[in-house]
Amino acid sequence: MTAKSAGKRLTVLIFSLAVCIIAGYIAAYYTAPSLPWFAKLVKPDLTPPDWVFQPVWTVLYIMMGLSLYRVLMASDSKRERFLGIAFFVFQLILNMTWSYLFFGLHSIFFGFVCIIALWAILLCTVIQLLRFSVSAAALLLPYLFWVTFVAFLNYLIMTLNPISFDLPI
């Protein structure tokens, strides 16, 4: 590997991690101020303690960044890579949108609608990445499992707090 090649790889790695970590910071921007609101909600017994969420999401955003790096460095078909990147970006936007809807707007119902869309697009992302980078897809599996769990929590919280079905304006 040449120095130029190593420099390119490092640049792509830093870019990939930065994109995902910045997405995490944007999501946290909406989440942090709403923690008192979240604490007042009726939650199911299987809700993890609040301190669990930040380290789990941090690890997941890093794994997402590593996955994006693998996608960007893949040498397979440009069409397959483009679709993988498009799905990846779409799921990342939905990820931030869920935080905005659920925490920013305190809309548990629209948060639930969004996280179902996130789950579906994330599954499509994993399937697309499997076509050309098994490692990139595998890095997203813990995220897919976590989103599945969070979607279930979102649903239970929605049913336990029925007043949340509106969209505050």
QUIHU-V233548 format. One record per residue. RES is the residue in one letter. SS is DSSP state (~ for helix, > for strand, _ for the rest). OMEGA is omega in whole degrees, 0 to 359 (* if undefined). Layout:
{{RES | SS | OMEGA} {RES | SS | OMEGA}}
This chain:
{{M | _ | 180} {T | _ | 178} {A | ~ | 179} {K | ~ | 179} {S | ~ | 178} {A | ~ | 178} {G | ~ | 179} {K | ~ | 180} {R | ~ | 180} {L | ~ | 179} {T | ~ | 180} {V | ~ | 178} {L | ~ | 180} {I | ~ | 178} {F | ~ | 182} {S | ~ | 178} {L | ~ | 181} {A | ~ | 180} {V | ~ | 184} {C | ~ | 179} {I | ~ | 176} {I | ~ | 176} {A | ~ | 177} {G | ~ | 178} {Y | ~ | 178} {I | ~ | 177} {A | ~ | 180} {A | ~ | 178} {Y | ~ | 179} {Y | ~ | 185} {T | ~ | 188} {A | ~ | 181} {P | _ | 184} {S | _ | 181} {L | ~ | 175} {P | ~ | 176} {W | ~ | 181} {F | ~ | 180} {A | ~ | 182} {K | ~ | 181} {L | _ | 171} {V | _ | 183} {K | _ | 179} {P | _ | 181} {D | _ | 182} {L | _ | 176} {T | _ | 178} {P | _ | 175} {P | _ | 183} {D | ~ | 185} {W | ~ | 181} {V | ~ | 190} {F | ~ | 184} {Q | ~ | 179} {P | ~ | 179} {V | ~ | 180} {W | ~ | 179} {T | ~ | 179} {V | ~ | 181} {L | ~ | 178} {Y | ~ | 176} {I | ~ | 178} {M | ~ | 176} {M | ~ | 178} {G | ~ | 178} {L | ~ | 177} {S | ~ | 178} {L | ~ | 177} {Y | ~ | 180} {R | ~ | 179} {V | ~ | 183} {L | ~ | 181} {M | ~ | 181} {A | _ | 183} {S | _ | 181} {D | _ | 182} {S | _ | 178} {K | ~ | 179} {R | ~ | 180} {E | ~ | 179} {R | ~ | 180} {F | ~ | 179} {L | ~ | 178} {G | ~ | 179} {I | ~ | 180} {A | ~ | 177} {F | ~ | 182} {F | ~ | 181} {V | ~ | 180} {F | ~ | 180} {Q | ~ | 179} {L | ~ | 177} {I | ~ | 178} {L | ~ | 178} {N | ~ | 180} {M | ~ | 180} {T | ~ | 178} {W | ~ | 178} {S | ~ | 179} {Y | ~ | 182} {L | ~ | 185} {F | ~ | 184} {F | ~ | 183} {G | ~ | 181} {L | _ | 182} {H | _ | 180} {S | _ | 182} {I | ~ | 181} {F | ~ | 181} {F | ~ | 171} {G | ~ | 179} {F | ~ | 178} {V | ~ | 181} {C | ~ | 183} {I | ~ | 174} {I | ~ | 176} {A | ~ | 178} {L | ~ | 181} {W | ~ | 182} {A | ~ | 181} {I | ~ | 177} {L | ~ | 176} {L | ~ | 176} {C | ~ | 179} {T | ~ | 180} {V | ~ | 180} {I | ~ | 179} {Q | ~ | 181} {L | ~ | 177} {L | ~ | 181} {R | _ | 183} {F | _ | 178} {S | _ | 180} {V | ~ | 181} {S | ~ | 178} {A | ~ | 178} {A | ~ | 182} {A | ~ | 179} {L | ~ | 180} {L | ~ | 183} {L | ~ | 176} {P | ~ | 177} {Y | ~ | 178} {L | ~ | 178} {F | ~ | 180} {W | ~ | 178} {V | ~ | 176} {T | ~ | 179} {F | ~ | 181} {V | ~ | 177} {A | ~ | 177} {F | ~ | 176} {L | ~ | 179} {N | ~ | 179} {Y | ~ | 181} {L | ~ | 178} {I | ~ | 179} {M | ~ | 181} {T | ~ | 179} {L | ~ | 181} {N | _ | 189} {P | ~ | 179} {I | ~ | 185} {S | ~ | 184} {F | ~ | 179} {D | _ | 177} {L | _ | 181} {P | _ | 180} {I | _ | *}}
